[in-house]
């Protein structure tokens, strides 16, 4: 059964390769619509939209016997959902909120699979990881934003990058913070006979 990743995220690609999975990348082009307010529900809703979009396109192309992985990650801090920063000022604002305290990283995942002659099936789940950051000075925040690393990351930081110098600790799945709870993904695929 062929595996497709409905995301162009280099971090998600790297995590799937790390556990030895072969897959093709078919990024979702759906316009994301958020109707939920709780972070867990938001990421599950968005991952579902992405998986359904790619699954539908593959089905239209006549493909069968495939599995699609859709995923979405957000950071939640003090009741605010933080996606990717709009610009450098937004990145500084997010980092100022996160530094010196704990926040949650949520990743929603939807598996969509289609066997020959059968309608697609779906499974959606999410993981939450608590992350605590050391306090950062204004200069440290500015220097990090100037590196460019925060600009395409939920919450404006990469735990696996330069921001590792400011991570005090985590509780939960590290890979979830990177962008995909790959262990859980593998277990869910195996449970359904898709791996």
N, C-alpha and C positions, 0 to 999 in steps of 0.2 A: 504494500500500500504506500503510495507516494505521500510525502509530508510537505506541506506548504506553510510558510510563515507570512502572515498578513501584515508585515511590518518591515520597513527598511532600516530599523534601528541596528547600528553596528554592534551594540551591546547585546541585544537579544540573539543576533546571529552568532556572536562569539560564545555565548552561554550554551546554545544548542550544539555547536561544534565541539565545545569542551566535553560534553557527555557523549560524543560520538554519533550524534544523529545526522543523517543526510537529509537535506531539504532544499527546496527551491523557494526563493523570495518572490512573492507576488503582493506588493504593498496595497493596502486598502485605499480606495479613492473616495470612500463615502464621506459626505459632510457630517461630521460628528454632531449629534443632537443630544444634549443633556437635559433629562426631565427629572432626575433625582437630585437630592441634596446631600445625602450621606456619602462620605468618600467611598465606602465599600460598594454601595449601590451604583455610584457614578462609574467606577472602573469596570464593574461587571457589565453595566449597560454599554459602555463604549467598546469593550472587548467583544461583546456580542455583535454589535453593529459591524465591526471590522470583519469578524469571521463570517457573518452572513453575506456581506458584500463579496468577499473573495470566493466563498463557496458557490454563490450564485453565478459569478462570472465563469468559474471553472465548469460548472454544470452546463451553462449555455454553450461552452466550447466543446461539449460532449465528453468531458473527462469523467471517469468513474474510478472507484476504489482509491480514494484519497482522504487525507485528513488535513484540516486547516487549523493553525494556531493563531488566534487573535489575542492581543494583549494591550493593556493600557495601564499606566502608572501615574499616580498623583501623590503629593505630599500633603499631609493635613497637620496644621499647627494652630492651636488656639481656636479651633472651629472654622478656620479658613482653609479652603482647598487651594493648593498651589500647583499649578501646572508648569509649563515652560514659560520662562520670562519673555515679555513682549519686547523689552529692550534692556540696555545696561542699567538704567535707573530702577526698573522693575526687579532686575536681578539683585541689586544692592538692597532694595526694600525687603525682598524675600530672605536674603542671607541675614539681614539685621534682625528679622523676626525669629529665625531658627537658632542663631548663635546663643550659647549659654543655657540651653534648655533642651527638653526632649520633644520629639514630634513623631508622627507615624507615617510610614510609607506603605501605600496600598497598591497592589498590582492585581488587576482582574484578568482572568484568562478564560477564553471560550474555545473549546474544541468543537469543530464541526466536521463530521465525517459522512462520506457517501459511498455506499457499496452499490455494486451493479444492480440496477433495476429497483432500488429502494430509495425512498425519500431521505434527504439529509437528516441527521440527528445531531443534537447539540448538548453540550455539558458546559456549564459556567461555574467558576469558583473564584475565590480571591484569597490573597495572603496579606497579612499585616505585620510589619516589622517596626519596632520602636527604635529610634535612633537618638542618641544624646550627643550634642556638640559642645565642645569647649567654647568659652567666650572668645570672640574675635574682635580685634580693634577695628576702627574705621579704616585704617591704613591696610590691614590684612584683607578686609572685605574688598577694598578698592583694588588691591593687587590681584586678588583672585578673579574679580570681574574683568580686569585688564588682560588676564590670561586667555579670555575667550571661552574657557571650558564650561562656564555655567549656562551659556546661551541656549543650548538645545536639551537641557536637562530639567526634569520635573523638580521643583523646589530650588532650582538654580545651583545645584551642586552634583558632583560625581564622587561617590564614596570610594570608587576604585581609582580616582585620579588625584589631583593636587589637594583636594579637600580632605583627603585621608589624614592630613596633618592636624585637622580640627575635629576629628571624630573621637569622642570619648568612649563610646561603647554602643553596642546594639543588642537587642533582645529579639531573636527571631532569625529568619532566613536572610543571610547576607546577600545572596543572589537576587532576592526579591527587591532589595534596594538598588541593585545594579539595573534591574528592569524585567526580570523574569524568574519566578520561583521554579527553576528548572527541575529540581528534585520532585516537587509535587506534580509538575507537568508529566514527567516520565511515569510516575506512579499512576496518574489518571489515565494515561495512554495504555499502560500495561493492563490496568483493571478492565478496560474495554476491548482488549485484544487488538489494539491499534499499534502496538510496538512489538 
